[in-house]
Amino acid sequence: MSETVSEAAPGTIVAAFDFDGTLTWRDTLLPFLRRLLGTPTLLWVLFICSPWLAAYALRFTSNHRAKAVLLQASLAGRTQAEVQRCAQAFVREYLPLQWRPWAMHHLVEHQQQGHRCIIVSASTSLYMHLAGASLGVDAVLCTEMEVVDGRYTGRMATPNCHGEEKVHRLQTWLATEFGAAQPVLHAYGDTSGDRPMLHLASVAWYREKPWQHG
């Protein structure tokens, strides 16, 4: 860890971790949807959504729009109880095989030194809060999904927690928790969608290497 971590008093540092590709080896949304829907149904959903997914791959549409279409097709009408059962099994059985040793080492080191640790992720509330609880983090800021009368509508209840939205969500959380006495922020990420959050941090890591503000 950095010299800042070792010298700062406990409670004055917040460590913010991206999830997919940072704490885990890979994206986790599609593996979760495969478990929830089954492979044949997921393949059908991907076929239905392929125009939007292709447009996103070609940068003709936004991450938010492509993700919204996929989630709508996958989740609309699913009961909260069904998704919760799937999420519990997913977090218990799948995620432990996906943790990246380097990131997990840093997360545990922060926790052992009494630092506040949070996850800031575009992944969804379908399983992210359970994942955060399994890791013992202090908060999970993620893309929240809408539930009405015990069923998922397939719509996002918050903006997709990606790019600048990560900064907005993180700053709101920091203001609520610390007020004007802002802590030293450490941030960990692995894609361009994490860079706004890394810019906000005093100490930043990008793909397991120190990241310099550019």
N, C-alpha and C positions, 0 to 999 in steps of 0.2 A: 504494500500500500504506500501511498505518498506520505511525505513528511507532514503534510497538513493533517492527515488522518491521525497520525500517531501523537501529535502535539495538542490537537484541539480537545477541549473538555467534552465529556460525554453529553449528548443532547444538543450540541451546537452544530452537528453535521446531519444533513439529510442525504441519503443515497437513493437516487431515482433510477430504476432499471426498466428498460424496455423488456418485453417478454419474448416474442417470437424471434428466434435467431440470436438473441442475446443470452437470456437465461436458458433457452432451449436450443436444440440443434436445428430446428426447422419450424416452418409455419404450423400452427396447431388447429386452425379453423377447419380445413378440409378433413383431416383425420377425425375431428370431433363430429362433423356432419356425416361422415361415412359410418361412424358408430351409431349415430342417431337414426339415420335414414336407411342404412344398408347400402351396399355397393350398387345394386341395380337402380335404386331410386336416385342415389346421388348422381350416377352417370346420366340419368334422364334430366335431372335438374341442371346439370352442367351443360347439357345439350340445349335445353331451353334458354339458358342464360348466355350461350356462347357468343351471340352478337355483341353483348355488352362487355363480356370478358375479353373478347378479341379487340374491341375498341379501346379498352383500357391498356392492353398490352401494346397497342400501337399509339398510345397517348392521345387518342381522339376523345376520350371521356375520362372523368376523374375516378380516383380510387373510391371516393365516397359513393358515386353513382353505381359503379360496377358491384361494389359490395352490397349496396342497398338492394339491388335486383336479386342477387344471389340469396341473401338472407330472407327476402320476401318469399321467394319460391321455395325455400327450404323449411321455413318455420311457421308460416301462416296457419293458424288453427291448431298447432301442437300444444298440448297441455303443459302447464308449468310442472306438474308432477312427473310427467314422462321425461321432460328435459332434465329435471333435477336428478332423477335416477340415473340417466345416461351420464350426466356430468360427474356424479359421484364416482361411478365406475371408471370414467375417463381419467379423472385426477388420481385415483388410487392405482390404476393398473397401467395406464399409458404414459402419463407424464414423468414418473420416476425414471423411465428409460430415455427420456429426452433431455435431462438436465445437462448443461455444459459445465464441466468441472471448473474451468477458470472463473466463470461468472458466479457459480455457487460458492467457490472459495471466497470471493470478494463479498458476496452477500453475507455469508456467515461471519466473516471478519468484521464487517460493519456492525452486525448485530451483537457480536461479543464485546464490542467497544461501546455499546450503548447508543449507537446512532439510530436515528429514525430511518427506516427503510420502506420504500414504496415502489409499487409497480405502476408504470405509466404506459399503457398499451392500447393499440387499436383493436386487439382481440376483444371478444364480446363478453358481456356479463353472464352468458349462458354457462360459463365454467370458470371465468377469471376470478371471481370472489372466492370460490372454493380452492382454486390454485393458490391464491394469495394466503388463505388460511393455512394451507398445508405447508407453506414456507415460513409462516410466522411473521409476515410483513405487517407494517403498521397501517397501510392503506392500499387500496387498488383503485386506480383511476383508469377506466376503460370505456369502451363503447357500450352503453347501456341499451338493452332491448326492451321494447314496450310489451307490457302484459295487461290485458283487459279481461276481467271476469275469469281469471285463472288460465287464460290461453294467450300464447304469443301471437301478436298481429303480424310479425315479420318486419315491423318498422323499428327503426332506431329511436330510442327515447332521448338520446343526446346526439350531438354531432359525432361523426367518426373521429375517434381520438388518435389522430394522425397529424404529423407535421406541426403547423402552428397551433392546432387545437391541443396538442400535448402541452405546449407552453401555457396556454390559457387555463387548462385544467390544473396544471401544476402550480401556477401562480395563485390561483384561487385557493387551492389547498394550503399553500404556504401562508397566505394572508390569514386564513381562518385559524391555523394552528399556531402561528408565531406573531401575527400582527406586524408591527413595524420592526421588531427585532428579528430580522431575517437571518437564517442560519447559513453556513457554508454548504453549498450544493455540489454534490458529486453526481455525475450522470453517466450512464452506460447505454450504448446503442450500437446498431449495426447497419442501418440503412439511411438513405437520404431523408426519410420521414422522421428520423430521430435527430437530425442535425439542428433544428430550431431549439430543441431541449438541450442539446450539448452546448450551444451558444450561450444559454442561460447559466450554465454551470461554471463554478470556479475551477473544478477539476473534472475532466471529461475523458472517457475511454470510448474508442470506436473500433469495433472488431478486435477487441482485446489488446489494443495498442493506445498509448497516450494520444489524445487528439488536441491539436492546436487550433485555436480560434483563427479562422481565415477571413 
